[in-house]
């Protein structure tokens, strides 16, 4: 496909990847389409994306349930098929997704007075605040010998939290202790798998799950630290040593670990465009056809076509419209204002 109407699109506002918030890939594409082109009915969206109408309608229902789309106009005259859908603005959508994730968070694990089996209080020591918890973590990490399990339900980590966790993780990995960390997908839609790749390079294991019930650390399967309130760590932590309770926490971790995914294999890797891809995308985003883009770059039209086909294969999209949405989400399809394109290596004319 060539021409200005079917070229790669320039999307000005980056859209978080909805898949990382638990929505389907179809819902993600449909939402991006509505953000980019404004209100449309299901048939028009299906035509634009090259998807079956039934898939678009299912995606719209999913987006509607998540309060990410709304209906414009009345449906009484023309029927449901003529309903025009509009996307909720991106900033409002992100805020709504965060609230939705918090509402879906599971209730805290039963720890503390009265939480033990047979109605007896569970043997647990209360660490009263964040500072006490940090000191105890450091003490337990120092004597760990075999395995460290961590469950982190936060979608956003503060720089303070990362500054504390990173050195502890590194200390465990240097001592060849098996470290398994279970986290949530980033709330900002960051699709990079660099963290998981670097973590694995150091010897750790990291997976992500859509939902996690609580903030939990287990040391050598003999001590567990469980946050009193995972959304307010200043409330302190329960330190549990009762063997039956530890077994339950380990089972909880293993169950969620089994269902979780490795972002290096199941996520979307960071896409780095080659100089040729950057130049081709920039020209098509400005409205060039394949032929005029080829003339500008001094390569063949076939080279432009092959470059775009390879890029579509890398991003897992089916047509140029979907490619434009994917590149726009990464701010990679913004027209270049440079006077000269980057140097392009070799041509296959």
Phi, psi and omega in degrees: 000138179227177177102166185291327185283342183241008179289176178294136186269152173255111179259121189283333186246120180295136181248128178300149178287113185291338178301325180289350176257009177096004178266165184280164178296324177297317179299321179299313181295317181296318179298316179299322179297314181292324177296319186284323191240001177083185186303135177211158173272172186299321181296318180294321178295317180299318179295317181295318185271347183073030179249157175294145182300322181297324178292321179294317180296320177296320179294320179295321176297319179296316178294323178295318178298327180271005180060037179256352176222162176218168182262139175249137178080184182260150180249005188289330186273312188261354178089173185297329183294341182263003180300131176260127182257142176238147179274141171293139179309147188303313182300317179293325179296316179298317178300317179295321179295321179296316179295320179298319179296321179293321179295327182278349181302135182291159178294151180304147177297143182292100179223144177114190183303130177081004185266355182284170178289158178061022176077004181272147178301141180280129179299109182208144177254133181269119172270115198290338184207183182296319182296317179295322178297317181297318180297319181291323177301314180300319179295316182290321178298322183297335183249005178294148184233331188233314191209142176230125179244134181225130176241120185236105183279355182293142173267340178230127177258137175282159178297330178295316180297315181295324181295331179275316186291319186301311179297324178295316178299316181297320179297319179295316183293325178295331179270010177060035174272134181292122183240117176244123182240129183243122184229181178258159174294144181301139182291337182273005178078012179301122184261002183291141177255020183297321181298312181296322180295314180293320179299316179293324179299326180279351178110000180271170177236129183226135175223161179237143179233155180291324180221142176226138189283332186196167175269123192212140172228136180235127185251111178054025180055033179229338177224138176234140172247124183235125182296138175297316177222110184297342180263359178212087185290348176290348177282353176092193189217149171265130173259119186244135179233356182294122188306317181297321178293319178300317178300320180294319179293320178297317178298320178299314180297312183298321180298314180288327177297318181297323182276348184280171183236152175273115183299341178290332182255326187251347177274188178256114183292157176297132182258121177249116182283142175286164177305319179296315180298318179300316182293316180296313181299316181299317181291318179293327177294333177279353177109006178291152169276171176303319184293312182290328176295319179297320179295318180298322185268350181072033177233176182277157175299324178298324179295320177298314180298314180296322180298315180292322180296317179295322179291321176298320179296320180295323182270353177071033178251164191257339182208177186290330178297312178296323177299318179298320179294318181294316180291323178296324179296334179262008184056032182261355184249019178287129181305136180284137177254009180292149181293322182234141176290161178295153179301138180248129179279135170040155175225161183249025178294000000 
